[in-house]
Amino acid sequence: MNHRAESRRTGVRSHTFLLRLLYVAVVALLVQCGGKPTPEITEGVDACANCNMIIDKANEACGYFLDGEFVPFDSPVCLVQKFDQDRRGASQPGAVYFADYETGRFVPADSTYFLLTDHIPTVMNGGVLCFADKSAAESRREYDDESITDWTGFRVAKGTPDRKIPVVVTPGGMEPGVITVDKGELIEWEFMGRDLETDERLSLKGYDEFGEVAVPASGAPVTRRMLASRPGSGFAFIRVIDGKPLGMVKVMGAHTVEEEE
């Protein structure tokens, strides 16, 4: 009886051990399948997907996932050029990463600080360095014409506009009075004054990042870019001096991810 009992206990322990091994294997497989893919670039081997140059400075490299594959670039300007092409295609770019200039570690786009500069040599003369820490970016900023921005600001500054929209500003309003754009479009506005006695300063209600644009009374054109990131029908161009609305922008598109699906 004792021998048979010991055999049963041994069999139970072996069965339990095998079940635990199976559980660990299943969990590991689920983690591997469900975990976030890791961006990787091999310096001196991988080539830029935009300009085909071999990537020789890993701390200025970057990339994004497209159809499950990591697409590498040698500079942020190359990335944003190809990004604008791919986002108009059937397959949309996924997670975007930039290498921290100081460590080479990849950082998600929404956690990256971009130093726009013409005073520091950069790959492809792109005029941008990326940092994971804002204070590190600020420590590199030495000139008044240098600026620090986020992923959206970088796209606006260096991306390829989807549309160029001419607008005439008059004392009574704007022509056209209502302008419709699509969510996600990078717009380049071209403002021209007509019959203005003085320069007009405009802002766009609901898009604080647009700032202010000064429209010369001389009629000389002035451009300003905007990423139409928020949908809605009540975005008014406001005359700064008195708050008078001069025109309206409608941004068409889904408000939530669920609506997009």
Number of C-alpha atoms within 10 A of each C-alpha: 6 7 8 9 10 11 12 12 12 12 12 12 12 12 12 12 12 12 12 12 12 12 12 12 12 12 12 12 12 11 11 11 10 9 9 9 13 9 22 14 20 13 15 12 10 18 19 19 16 18 14 13 15 16 23 16 17 22 22 24 29 32 31 21 18 17 10 11 11 21 23 25 29 29 30 28 22 24 26 20 15 19 23 19 14 14 14 13 10 7 10 15 22 16 17 21 25 32 28 25 19 15 11 18 17 26 19 17 21 14 15 23 27 27 23 22 22 14 13 13 12 16 18 14 12 17 20 26 28 31 27 24 14 17 11 16 23 16 8 13 18 11 10 7 10 16 15 19 17 17 16 15 17 19 22 19 16 17 21 18 18 16 13 14 14 16 19 17 25 17 14 12 16 20 16 14 15 15 15 11 17 18 18 18 18 22 20 19 18 17 23 23 24 17 12 17 12 12 13 19 14 23 20 21 17 13 16 9 13 15 11 16 17 17 24 20 18 14 16 12 16 15 16 17 19 20 23 20 17 17 19 16 13 12 20 21 23 20 20 16 9 7 11 14 19 20 21 20 20 19 21 17 17 15 13 9 7 7 8 8 6
